[in-house]
Amino acid sequence: MKILVVDDEQDVQTLFLQKFRKEIREQRVEFAFAFNGKEALTYLEQLHHETVLILSDINMPGMSGLELLQSIKQKFENPPPVVMMITAYGDEENYNQAMKLGADDFLTKPLDFSQLKEKLKLS
C-alpha cells in the first residue's frame, strides 16, 4: 500500500517512519511525503495510480488540506485515492467541511498510530 503523507511539519516524516518501521520492513506499506498541498498535487500528477491513500493535514501554508482534498476529488476519479484528513483542531466546522468535500476519514492530532494501523488494516 502506497501512502502519501502531506504535512508542513517536517518531523511528521520521522514519526511515521518510526511508527511504521515494521510494516515498511515487511514491505506492507510504502510512504511518500509532501510538505504542502502544491507538492502533493505535483506528486500525484506524476504517480497518481500508485497512491492508494493520502493522509493530509488541514492547516498548512499556501494550499490548505481542504483545498487539496477538493482538488484531488475533482482531478482523480478512476478510482480516487482514499483521503484521510488530519488536524490538531477536531472542530466540527473542519470536520463537516472535510466530509462535504469527500474526505474518507478524519483524524485528530496527536495521532493514535494503533488506531490508524487498524483503519489501514495493518494491525
C-alpha positions as CSV (number, residue, x, y, z in Angstrom):
1,M,0.0,0.0,0.0
2,K,1.5,3.3,-1.0
3,I,0.6,6.2,1.3
4,L,1.3,9.9,0.7
5,V,1.5,12.0,3.9
6,V,1.0,15.7,3.5
7,D,2.0,17.9,6.4
8,D,4.0,21.1,6.7
9,E,5.7,19.9,9.9
10,Q,8.9,18.1,8.8
11,D,9.1,15.9,12.0
12,V,5.9,14.1,10.9
13,Q,8.1,12.2,8.4
14,T,10.4,10.9,11.1
15,L,7.4,10.0,13.3
16,F,5.7,7.9,10.5
17,L,8.9,6.2,9.5
18,Q,9.4,5.2,13.2
19,K,5.8,4.1,13.9
20,F,5.6,2.0,10.7
21,R,9.1,0.7,10.8
22,K,8.0,-3.0,10.9
23,E,5.3,-2.6,8.2
24,I,7.9,-0.8,5.9
25,R,10.5,-3.5,6.5
26,E,7.9,-6.2,5.6
27,Q,7.0,-4.1,2.5
28,R,3.3,-3.9,3.5
29,V,3.4,-0.2,3.3
30,E,5.4,2.5,1.5
31,F,5.4,6.2,2.4
32,A,6.0,9.3,0.3
33,F,5.9,12.8,1.9
34,A,4.9,16.2,0.7
35,F,5.2,19.3,2.8
36,N,2.5,21.3,1.2
37,G,-0.6,20.9,-1.0
38,K,1.1,22.0,-4.2
39,E,3.9,19.5,-3.7
40,A,1.3,16.8,-3.1
41,L,-0.6,17.6,-6.3
42,T,2.6,17.5,-8.3
43,Y,3.5,14.1,-6.8
44,L,0.0,12.8,-7.5
45,E,0.0,14.0,-11.1
46,Q,3.3,12.1,-11.7
47,L,2.4,8.9,-9.9
48,H,-1.2,9.0,-9.1
49,H,-2.2,5.5,-9.9
50,E,0.4,4.2,-7.4
51,T,-1.0,6.2,-4.5
52,V,-3.8,4.4,-2.6
53,L,-4.2,6.6,0.4
54,I,-3.5,10.2,1.3
55,L,-3.1,11.4,4.9
56,S,-3.3,15.2,4.8
57,D,-3.0,17.9,7.4
58,I,-5.7,20.6,7.2
59,N,-3.8,23.7,8.3
60,M,-0.8,24.3,6.0
61,P,0.6,27.5,4.5
62,G,-0.4,28.1,0.9
63,M,-2.9,25.5,-0.2
64,S,-4.8,24.1,2.8
65,G,-5.6,20.4,3.2
66,L,-9.2,21.1,2.4
67,E,-8.3,22.8,-0.8
68,L,-6.0,19.9,-1.6
69,L,-8.8,17.4,-0.8
70,Q,-11.2,19.3,-3.2
71,S,-8.6,19.3,-5.9
72,I,-7.9,15.6,-5.5
73,K,-11.5,14.6,-5.6
74,Q,-12.1,16.6,-8.8
75,K,-9.0,15.6,-10.6
76,F,-8.5,11.9,-9.8
77,E,-11.7,10.0,-10.4
78,N,-10.8,6.5,-11.6
79,P,-10.6,5.4,-8.8
80,P,-9.9,8.4,-6.5
81,P,-7.4,7.7,-3.8
82,V,-8.7,7.4,-0.2
83,V,-8.1,10.7,1.6
84,M,-8.0,10.9,5.4
85,M,-7.7,14.4,6.9
86,I,-5.6,15.0,9.9
87,T,-5.9,18.1,12.1
88,A,-4.9,19.4,15.5
89,Y,-8.3,21.0,15.6
90,G,-11.0,18.5,15.9
91,D,-13.6,21.1,15.5
92,E,-17.0,20.5,13.9
93,E,-16.6,23.1,11.1
94,N,-13.4,21.5,9.8
95,Y,-14.9,18.0,10.1
96,N,-18.1,19.0,8.3
97,Q,-16.2,20.8,5.6
98,A,-13.9,17.8,5.0
99,M,-16.7,15.4,4.8
100,K,-18.7,17.6,2.4
101,L,-15.6,17.8,0.2
102,G,-15.4,14.0,0.1
103,A,-12.9,13.0,2.9
104,D,-13.0,9.3,3.6
105,D,-12.0,9.8,7.3
106,F,-11.0,12.5,9.8
107,L,-8.3,12.0,12.4
108,T,-7.1,14.4,15.1
109,K,-3.6,15.0,16.4
110,P,-1.8,13.7,18.2
111,L,-2.3,10.7,16.0
112,D,-3.2,7.4,17.6
113,F,-1.0,5.2,15.5
114,S,-2.5,1.9,16.6
115,Q,-6.0,3.3,15.6
116,L,-4.5,4.4,12.3
117,K,-3.0,1.0,11.6
118,E,-6.3,-0.6,12.4
119,K,-8.1,1.7,9.9
120,L,-5.4,0.8,7.3
121,K,-5.9,-2.9,8.1
122,L,-2.3,-3.2,9.1
123,S,-2.8,-4.4,12.7
